[in-house]
Amino acid sequence: EVQLLESGGGLVQPGGSLRLSCAASGFTFSNYAMIWVRQAPGQGLEWISTISASGGSTYYADSLKGRLTISRDNSKNTLYLQMSGLRAEDTAVYYCAKDLSPQAWGQGTLVTVSS
Amino acid sequence: DIQLTQSPPFLSASVGDRVTITCRASQAITSFLAWYQQKPGKAPKSLIYGASSLQSGVPSKFSGSGSGTDFTLTISGLQPEDFATYYCQQYNSYPLTFGGGTKVEIK
């Protein structure tokens, strides 16, 4: 069974940084691109980043470019999202998901940016 | 960027109804379109990929159609567990984009 488990969310002050992790199991992690999607309270889904299976290619939403770094450790079956310069509008549930049209999603981790 | 416009944004329906949700892309995306169901406080659940292919384990009352710029998701015989918000997503090109969602409510 495919499982994705995010961690690392929490309360952070404006301007702060956070690293989210997503532990994957139940599939050959190194064979799949992975994405991060976020959902602000009461809002829709927003794609924010993709990393290729090898980690050699990365893509970011323009609105967040420069503040995000996506990475992966295929030896640890783990996906990461480093976020910096956090703003109140970054408050959201952050989901990791397998592949570009994901069948498998994590349960989400809540990031709250507030002083 | 490819914009996805879903309609209607809200849909009121009764148990047993057949409902159709539309997703229109601002430019052609061939069949690189997926549909998701999301219930409050839960992660999205994949229903359809490739515009019309049913994900494993998803009941056949869900069906998708379309190509190019116009797509539909049809739910036949609505059941109480189907009342949720539905999103389309294109994965033809970056940035990946989602539609604004359609909330299906009980009439």
Interface residues (C-beta under 8 A of the other chain):
Chain A: I35 G44 L45 E46 W47 T50 Y59 A61 D62 Y95 L100 S101 P102 Q103 A104 W105 G106 Q107 G108
Chain B: F32 A34 Y36 Q38 A43 P44 K45 S46 Y49 G50 Q55 S56 Y87 Q89 Y91 Y94 P95 L96 T97 F98 G99 G100 G101
